[in-house]
Amino acid sequence: MTEVSYGVWDGIVYDNRDGAGPIRTNHPFPMLTNFETFDEHNRIRAFFGDRGFFIFDPSVSLIDALWRQMDEAADQACGKCTPCRMGTVLLRDALGALRRGTRSQLGLDDIEMLADQMTATSMCGLGQTCARALLAALRSFREVIEAEIARGPQPEQHGLAYMTAPCIEACPSRINVPRYIDYIRDGKPAHSLGVILQKYPMAATCGRVCVRFCEMACRRKFVDEAVGIKTLKRYVADQQSGPNALAFGRELISQPRGADMRVAVVGAGPAGVSCAYHLLLHGYHVDILEAMDEPGGMAAIGIPAYRLPKHVLHSETAIITELGGRFLFGRALGRDFSIDDLFARGYRAVFLAIGCQQGIRLGVPGEDPGLPGYKSGIGFLLEVHDHVAGLRNVALEGEVIVVGGGNVAMDCARSALRMGADKVHVVYRRTREDMPADSEEVEAAIAEGIVFHFLTSPVRIVAEDGQIAGIEVTDMRRTAPDGHGRRGVEPLGGTERIMPCTTLIAAIGQQVRKGCLTPDDGIKFDRWNCVAVDPVDLATSRPGVFAGGDCASGPSTLIHAMSNGLKASRSIDDWIRFGRVMFQPRTRMRQLLNDNRMLADDAVEVPVKPQYRVHHPELDPSVRRQMFEEVEQTISPEQAYREAKRCMRCYRTYSVITERAIANGA
């Protein structure tokens, strides 16, 4: 276990320099996880953050470490308020003078007063928190700083500084959310979109269907409501469309690689498109092999047009061809080619993004996928896609029952209504609070008149005259919490009943389509029947083959898939150039923060005037339930500016001091 020599965290002072335990407090020392080394054989000597600091090696120069923390803050300050703009620079320069062993214009009392004023009066999270470690050191360990001043110039130390925010850490793609909101506030939507495009190409798509992990972490919710981050993302993406669309071309590639530097991406869904996008920008020649006749994967066939118009998706996937990549449609893994074939054709690496496009059965008596009226969730959404595209005519009548509680189930239910169903029911075995579906999708379904049956589970499928006639269901009740506080459900005897229907849609999950990978491919699966990957670099059991998205994680979100695409592109680049995946310092820093819950779940430090968020305009439920036109509309520039002003810029700075220089990633 990592032992703290001295430090302050959340106002608690720890001092073990005499080896006698926490002599300044009765609190036990914190249990820090995975804090021994930063990279291989490189010991962590100190850690600094917004809640204080820990010194593990008492020989660490406290002045140098505090200067590094303030140097990062000064470099990242936005300059919009005087306390932070001037305070960070003055503190950095004063600590820099002490670090060099020269006379500072500010004494320690002046430094403490300035740090206190900046913390109390800055207008954003960066200025409010960046000097907390400095104040803690001055108030609890001033004798250490005074002794270092007396010794003169401080020794050069190694380390890394990292700036982040709760919304950034919550986003699987780690988009710098406050930065792209700042650009909206500055009237520069193109710059804002540029921040997003650093992480993935499908900004307008994500701005429509993202499940908003960032908003769940937004600290504005402690005042009134979370900032409408997804709504703002859609705004900037839609501003750069049509005649204002950003242009993509090979001229954006700074280091084009030779014709032999080829990578095969299998699957044109969000993970595959994201991986191809980043590899193309790195100069590689990329082919995307797709079993369908269009790009988008589950985003194309699994997300109905009322949520994601197809022209929006197609305009963003077209970025691949604009950058020089190729889509090879109608090419299915396991049918038209194998992994061996790809390497034989000269591809240096392969990324598998084949998704989960086979439905999971309910597993109850009477279930027969061939029975008229029985549909899997993904199968039904494919029918909807073809209907809207004009490829075939599909119509429903009578009552429809959808079994499931995820986003696919919500899409099936809302689509069934638009396909002509008289009434649509959703059957879910747990409570509404337990539903994995996006809460906004559930609310939209309720507004459109869909009937929900919670704590209800199917026990048998009823057929008459060779077709679906209904399902037998039973009520469920919640069990007592287990040792982890989780509550299960169990059937409530005597509550069985028949729910009649003409169509039953089983939307309880998907899996990797059987037959696309064979034992000869050398790709192992995990116990959930997903492609087994190393969580750090997404490498599979076969060298040179990487996998991501739903096929590696099971059905997940679009933002997770695109995050996997980015991660895989970095791993593939390393694999081709160095034969191994390189160490990523920023990834390691995020691991420290997440493993030890370093990000405080706190409220704002200064009063903020309540101002409720801007909500996007929507079509009236009585109108939209009859058609597939997009339900949500883009907000106006005035609304975007107002919403952007609600962001509190909850930046935090963190830094580590290490024994030697940190290995640089590729």
N, C-alpha and C positions, 0 to 999 in steps of 0.2 A: 504494500500500500504506500502511496506517496505521502510523505510526512511534511507538514508545513513547518517551516522554521519560525516565521512570524508573518503577520499581515492583518488586514481588516476586511471583513466581508459582511455586508448588510448591517454595518454599525457595530459588529461584534469584533473585539480585538483579540487576536491570538498571538501568543509569544512563547515560543518553546526554545529560545536560544540557549538557555541554561540547561536544557534537557530535563526540566522538571514538570513538563506539561503546560497546559494553558494557564500561566500564572496570573493573567489579567482578567480571566473570565471563568465562570463555572460551566460555560457551554462546552460540549465535546467538540473535538476537531472535526471539520467536515470530511466526509468520505468522498474523495475525488476518484473518479473512474477513468482508467486509461490515460493517466497523466504522467507516467514515468518518462516516456520519450516522445519527442515530436515526430522525427523521422528515425530511420534505422540508426541505433546506437548514438542518438543525439538527445541527451537528457534535457528535460524542461527545467530551467532554473528559477523561473518566475512567471507569473501570469497577472495581467492587469485588465480590468474591465470597468463597466459602468456601476458596479456594486462594491468595488473595492479592489484589493489585490492580495496575492499570496506570494510569499518568497519561500522557495524550497531550498535554495543555496544561500546561506548568509553572506557569502562573499560577493553577491550580486551588487552592482552599483545602483542604488535606488535612484540617484539623480539621473543617471543615463537612461534608466528604464522609464522614469516619468517623462523625460524629455521626448523619448520615442513615442509615448502615448500622446503627448500634446502636439508633436510634430505632425502626426497623422490627422489629428483634429483640425489643426490650422490648415492643412492641405485640403481637407474635405469641407470646410466651412463654406456656406453658400454666400455669405457676405451681405445678407439682407437685414441683419440687425447688428447694431454696434457692439453690444456686450460680447457676442460670439466672434464677430469679425475682428475686433481689436483685441479682445481678451485672449483668444487662443494664440495670436501672434506674440503679444507681449509676454505671455507665460512661456511660450516656446523659446523665445529669445533669452529670457531671464534664466531658464533652466539650461539653455545651451551655453551661456556664459559660465555658469557654475560647473557645467560638465567639462568645459575646456580649462577650468582652473583660473579664469579671469574674473575681474570684478563685474558684478551685475548691477545694473541701475536700480534693481528692485531687491530689497532685503527679503528675508523669509516671511516677516510679518506682512510686507507689501504683497508678496506672492499669495499668501493665504487670503488676504482681504480681496484681492482681485479675483481669485478663483471662486471665492464665496459669492461675490457680486455677479459674476458671470453665470454661476449655477442658478442663482435666484431670479435673474432678470432676462436670460436669453429666451428667444421666442420659439425655439425648436428643441427637439430631444438631444441633438448633438451638443449644443452649448450647455444644456441643463445637466448633462451627465458626464462629459468628457473630463472634468476636473475633480470628480468625486474621489478617485484613487489618490490624486495629489493632496486633496484636503485631508483624507484619512491618514496619509503618511505624515503630513505636517503636524497634525493634532495628536497622533499617537506614537510616532517614531521620529520626532524631530531630532533627537540626539543622534540617530543614524545619519541623517542628512548633514547635520553640523560636523560630524566626524569626517564625512566624505569631503566636505568643503575644506576642512583643515588639511586633508591629505593632498589637495591640489587636483590636477587633471584626472579625470576618471578613465578607467580602462575601456577600450573599445569592446562592445558586446555584440553578439549576434541575436537575431530574432526576426519577428514578423509582426506587422500591424495589419489589422483587418477591421473594416467598417461595415456594419450591416444594420438591419432593422428587423423588428418582429415580422413584418409582412414579407421581407426578403427571405428570411429563414423558413417561413411557412410555405413559400412557393417552391414546388419541386424543381423548377428551372432556375431558381434564385435570381429572378429579374429584379433589377434595382427600381422598385416601385416608386419610392419618393422622388427619384431623379426624373422618371418619365412624367410624373405628375407636376414637378417643377417646370418642365418645358411647356406643359399645357398652360400653366399659370403665366408663363412668360410669352404666351401667344405663338409658340413654335411647335405645332403638332407634328411636323416632319421630323424634328429632332427627337420628339417623344417616341415616335414610331421607331426611330433608329435605335433607341435603347432596347426596345422589345426585340427588334430584328437581330440583335447581338446573340439572342438566346434561341429563337426559332422563327420560321418564316410565316406561320399561320396566325397572325395577330388578329385579323378580323374574325376568323373562325373561333379562336379562343375567347375573343371579346363577346361572343354570343353564347358559348356553351360551357365555359369554364365553371368549375364548382366552387371557386373563390376561397381557397385555403387562406389566401392573403387577407381577405376581409374578416375571416374568423379570428385572425391574429391582430387585426387593426386595433390600436389603443384608443382610437376615437370613440369606440363603443362604450368606453367608460364615461363619456360626456353625453352622447346622444345616440348616434348610430355610426356604424363603420363607414368609412369613405367608400363610395361606389367605384372601386378600383376596376372591376370588370367593365362597368359602364363607360368609364373613361378610356379604357383600352379600345373598346369598340369605337368610341368617338374618334380617336386619332387614326385608327385604321381606316375608317370610312371617309375621313377627310382626305386621305391619300389614295383615292380610288378614281376611276374614270379618267378625265383629262389631267387630274392632279396625281395620278398614280406614280409611285417611285419606279424608276427604271433599273432593271437588273441586267447585267451582262458580264462577259468574261473579263472586261476591263476592271471589275471589282476584285479580281484575283491577283494578289500581289506576287505570288510565286507559283506560276503554272508548272506542273510537273510533266515528265515525259509520258509518251503514249502508253508505256508499259505500266504506269501507275494507275491500275484499274481496280475498282472495288465493285462488287455486286451486292445490291440491296434487294432482299426478297420480301416484297410486300410494300404497297404504296400507301399505307395508312399513315397516321400522324408520326409514328416512330420512324418508319422508313423514310418519309419525306424529310423529317428533321435531320436524320443522320446524313442523308444525301446532300442536303443543303449545306451543312457544315463541312463535309468532305469536299464538295465542289469549291467552297470558298478557300479551302486549304490547297486547292490546285489539282485534286485528284480527278480522274475520269470515272464517272459513276453511271452505272446502268441499274435501273429499278425494274425488276421482273415482277409483274402483277398478274394474278390469275383472272381478275375481272377485266372489263373493257374500259375502265376509267380509274383515275387516281382517287385517293381519299380513304379507302378501306372502310372501317366501321363509321368514320365520320361521314362518308358518302351514303352508305346504305342503312346505317343504324340510327342516324339522327335525322328526323323528319324535316321537310322543307320549312315548316312553320317555325322551327327553331334555327335552322341553318340553311338558307337558300343555296342551291347548288352552284349558282354562278359565283357566289362568294368563295366557296371552297375551291372551285376550279381556277379562279383567278389567282389564288395563292399557291396552289400546287403547280401552276404554270411557271412559277419562279424557277423551278428545277430546270426546265428546258431553256429558259432565258440565260441561265448560268452555264449551259452547255451539257447538262445531264440528259439522259435518255430514259423514257418510259417504254418498256417492252411489255405490251398488254397481251392477255390470253396465254400467259406462261405460268403454269401451276407447278410448284415444287411437288415432286413425287409422281407427277403425271408426265410432264414435258422435260424435266431435267432433275438431276440429283446434285448433292453437294460436290461429289467427285467431278461431275461434268463442269461445274463452275470453275474449279481450280484447273481443270484440264484446258479450259478456254483462256487461261492466263490471268484470271482475277487474283490479286494479291491477298485479298481478305473478303469475307462474306459477313453481312449483317442480316440476321433472320428477324423479320418483323411481320410474321405470318398471322398474327392475331389469334383470336378465339372465335371461329365462325361456325361452330357446331353447337346446337342447343343441348341442354341437359334435361333429361326426362324427370317427371315428377316422382316416379317410382311408386305408383299406387296401382291397385288392381284395376283392370279394365283399360289400362293405357295402351294405345296402339297408334304410333305416329302415322300410320297409313289410313286411319279412320277419318272420313270426311268431316270437316269441322274442327279437327285437331291441328294446331299449329305451334311450332316453337317460336319463341320471341324473336330470334334473329331471322328465322324464316319468314315470319309475318312482315317484319320491317323491310325485308328484301322485296316482298310483294308490293308494299306501299311505295317503295322507291321506284319500282318499275311502272306502277300505276301513274305516279306523278310525272314520270319521265315520258309517258305515253307509249311505253313498250308493250303493255298489256292492260286490259281492263279488269279491275278487281273491285267487287262490291260486297258489302256485308248487309245483313238484315237480321232482325230479331235481337236477342240479348247476347252480349259478349261478356265472357268472364276472363279476366287476366289474373294469373296466379304469379305473385312476386312482389317485391318491394323496392327494387332498384330503379335506376334511371331508364333501363330498357323497358321495364314494366310500365313506367309512366309514359314513355314514348308509344308503346303499343296501345295503351288505353286511350290516349288522346288521339292517336291516328285512327283507331277503330271507330271513334265517334265521327271523324271526318270521312270515313269510308262508308257511312250510311247506317251504322248500328243504331237500333232504336234506344238501347240503353247499355251502358258499360259498367261492369262491376270490377273492382280490384279486391282480390282475396289475399290477405297477408297474415302469416301465422303469429306475428308479434305485434307490438304496439306501434302507433305512429311514431313515437319518439325513437324507436329502434330501426325505423326504415333507413336503409342506406341511400335512398334517393335524395336528390337535392331538394331541400325544403321548398324552394321556389317552384319547382316542377310539381310538387304535391299540391301546393296552393293553387297553381294554375289549373290543375286537373279538377280540383274541387269546384273552382269557379266555373268551369265548363260543364258541370253537372255530373261528373263521374262519381259513382257511389263506392265508398270504401267499406270493407268489412275487415276490421282489425281483430287480432286474436282468433283467427279463423283459419282452419287448415283443411285441404282436400284429403279425403280418405279413399275415394273410389270414383272412377269415371263411369258415367251412365250413358249407355248407347241404346238407341231404338231404331229399328229398320236399317241397321248398318251405318248409322251416323251419330255424331255427338248429340245428346239430348240434355245433358246436364252433368253436374258433379255432386257427389255426396260430400258434405263438409261437417266438421265438428268444431265446437268452440274450444279454445285453449285458455289455460290460466297460467299465470306467472308463478314460478317456483321461488323458494327462498334463495337469497343471495348465497353464492358459494364463497370459498375462501378468498377469492379475488374481488368480491362484491358484485359479480355478474349474476344475472337472473336468467334462468332458462324458461321454457314453456313446456306444458304437458297437456294432453287431451283431457277434456272435462266430460266424463261419461254421461250418456243420456241426452246429449245435445245434438246428435246426428240429425241431419236434414238434407233434403235435396234442393239444390239451386238449379233451376232449368236454364239452358242456354243453347244457342245454335252454333256458337263458336267458342272454343276453349283455347286460350293462348298460354302456353307454359313458358314463363319468362323468369325462371329462377337462376339462370346462369348460362355461361357458355364455356366451351373447352376447345383445345386445339383440334382441328379437323384430323380425324384418323387417316393414316395412309400417306400424309404429306412428308413425313420423316420415317425412315426405316432403320433397322439396326446397322445396315451398311453405311449409313451416313455418319455413324460414330457420335451421335448427339444423345446425351443422357437426359432423361426426364426425372423430375422430382416426384415426391409422393402425392402431389396434387395434379399430376399429369401435365405439368408445365415444363418447358425447356429449362433445365437446370443451368444456372449461370452464377458466376462469382459476383456478389453484390457490389464489389468495389469497381470492377472494370467490365462487367457483363460478358466475360469470356465463357464459352461453353466448354464441354469436355473435349472438343476437337480444336487443336491449335489453328488459329487464324479465323475461327468462326465465332462470332459474337451474336447475342440475341437480346431483344428488348421489347417493350410494349406488353400487350396482353398475353402473348405466347409465353413470356417469361414470368409474368406476375399474376396471371389470371385476369379476368375482366377488371379494368381499372378506368382511370380518367384520361381524357385527351392530354391534359397538361403533364401527367405522369409519363405518357407515351412519348411526348416531345422531349421531355427531360431525358429519358432513356436514349433517344436519338442523339442528343448532344453528347451524353456521356460515352456512348459507343463510338461516335466519330473521333473523340479524343483518344480512346483506347486503340482504335484501328490505326490512327495516325502514328501513335507510338509503336504499335506492333510492326508496321511496315518499315518505319525509319530506324528503330532501335532493336527490334526483336523482342521487346518486352514493354509493359505498360509502366510509364514513369510516375514518380511520386508527385502528387498535386498538393502543395502547401495549403492553399485555401480550403480544399476539401478536408484536410486534416484539422484545420482550425474549426470548421463547422462541426466536425465530429466531436471535438472537445466541448463546444458550446451545447450541442444537443445531448450528449451522453451525461452531462452534468447539470443540465437545465440552467445554464448561465444567464439566459435571457430572462429578465425579471418580468413577471406578469403583473406589472404595476399600472397605476392610473397616471394621468398627467401631473406634472409637478407645478405648473402654473395655471391660473384660471383661464378657461377657454369659453368663449361665448357659445352657448348651445345654438346649433344651426342644423336642422335635420337635412338629410341627404336628398339629392335630386333623384327622382325615379324616372326611368325611361317611359315614354308614352307606349301604350298598348292598345291593340284592337279590342273592342268590346267583346266579352266572352260569348254573347249571343250571336255575334257575327262570325267570329273566328272559328267557332266549333264546326262551321259548315264548309271551311275551305282550308287550303294549305298555304295561304299567304303568310308572310312572316308576322308573328304576333308582336314582338318588341321592335320599337323604332329607335333611331339614333337621337340623342339629345342635341340641343342647339349649342353653338359656340358660347353663348352667354351662360347657359346652364353648366357647360363643361368648366368654364372659368370659375363659376361659383363653387362647384363641387371640388375642384382642384384646391381652392383656398382652404378647404376644410382639413386638408392633410396637415398633420402636426410634425412631419419630418422626424419620426422617432428613431433617428440614427443613434447607433451606439458604436464606440470604438473599443477594440480588444487587442491585446498584444501579448506575445510571449517572448521571453529571453531564453535562449538555448545555449548549450555548451559550445557548439561550433556552428558554422554557416549551414543554413537549411538547404537541402537539396532542391534544386529548381526543376519544375516539371518541364516537359517538352514544349 
